[in-house]
Amino acid sequence: KAHTDLGYEYYAQKQMGIALQEARVALKQDSSYTPAYNLLALVYMSLGEVKSAEDAFQRALQLSPGDPEIANNYGWFLCQSKREKIALSYFDQALQNPLYPTPIVALANAAECSLRIRDNKAGEDYLKRALNLNPHSVRALLLMANLKYRQKQYGEARYYIIEANKY
């Protein structure tokens, strides 16, 4: 756990080499430690190593199929890999867990992924849910502004931009 936690800190500071080392050390000590596979997948994803990221996510999901954090992260990976429709099912899986501490992240990810495939209705629905949870979410506000602008609803787009600039 200590190596994985340390790895996440290095990951957050974009020190991928050290984060990768810490994940590997953690897995050497416990090859079934799911958070280490999640970290490994995130690092590989950041490094553009798609196959390695996919393998690490698959292992993490195999070990902890109901983990909302892994589901959200894998969903984001799939969205980045242009597999948006599959990604949305993973975001929804994360959101079904009432104990998931950061649903706003999965909602914003799902919204962005929906908007990428031009499913404006779903994207707006996810954004409304996100803004109901946290009306100060800059990411959700900016995504909503972008959506409203694309829909030529310039007054609403301006409103969301102004709101985002407050935070």
Residue pairs with C-beta under 8 A, 6 or more apart in sequence:
1 26
1 33
1 35
3 22
3 23
3 25
3 26
3 29
3 36
4 22
4 23
4 26
4 33
4 35
4 36
4 39
6 22
7 18
7 19
7 20
7 21
7 22
7 23
7 26
7 36
7 39
7 43
8 19
8 39
10 16
10 18
10 19
10 22
11 19
11 39
11 42
11 43
11 46
14 46
16 43
16 46
16 47
19 39
19 43
20 40
20 43
20 44
20 47
22 39
23 36
23 37
23 39
23 40
23 43
24 40
26 33
26 35
26 36
26 39
27 33
27 36
27 37
27 40
30 36
32 63
34 60
34 63
34 64
34 67
34 70
37 56
37 57
37 59
37 60
37 63
38 56
38 57
38 60
38 67
38 69
38 70
38 73
40 52
40 56
41 53
41 54
41 56
41 57
41 60
41 73
41 74
41 77
42 53
42 73
44 50
44 52
44 53
44 56
45 53
45 77
45 80
50 81
53 77
54 77
57 70
57 73
57 74
57 77
60 67
60 70
60 74
61 67
61 70
61 71
61 74
64 70
66 97
68 93
68 94
68 95
68 96
68 97
68 99
68 100
68 106
69 94
69 100
69 102
71 90
71 91
71 93
71 94
71 106
72 90
72 91
72 94
72 100
72 102
72 105
72 106
72 109
74 90
75 87
75 88
75 89
75 90
75 91
75 93
75 94
75 106
75 109
75 110
75 113
76 87
76 109
76 113
77 87
78 84
78 86
78 87
78 90
79 87
79 109
79 112
79 113
79 116
84 113
84 114
84 116
84 117
85 117
87 109
87 110
87 113
88 110
88 113
88 114
88 122
91 106
91 107
91 109
91 110
91 113
92 110
94 100
94 103
94 106
95 103
95 106
95 107
95 110
100 106
103 133
104 130
104 133
104 134
104 137
104 140
107 126
107 127
107 129
107 130
107 133
107 140
108 126
108 127
108 130
108 137
108 139
108 140
108 143
110 122
110 126
111 122
111 123
111 124
111 126
111 127
111 130
111 140
111 143
112 123
112 143
114 120
114 122
114 123
114 126
115 123
115 143
115 146
115 147
120 147
120 150
120 151
123 143
123 147
124 144
124 147
127 140
127 143
127 144
127 147
130 137
130 140
131 137
131 140
131 141
131 144
134 140
135 163
136 166
136 167
138 164
138 167
141 160
141 161
141 163
141 164
141 167
142 160
142 161
142 164
144 160
145 157
145 158
145 159
145 160
145 161
145 164
146 157
148 154
148 156
148 157
148 160
149 157
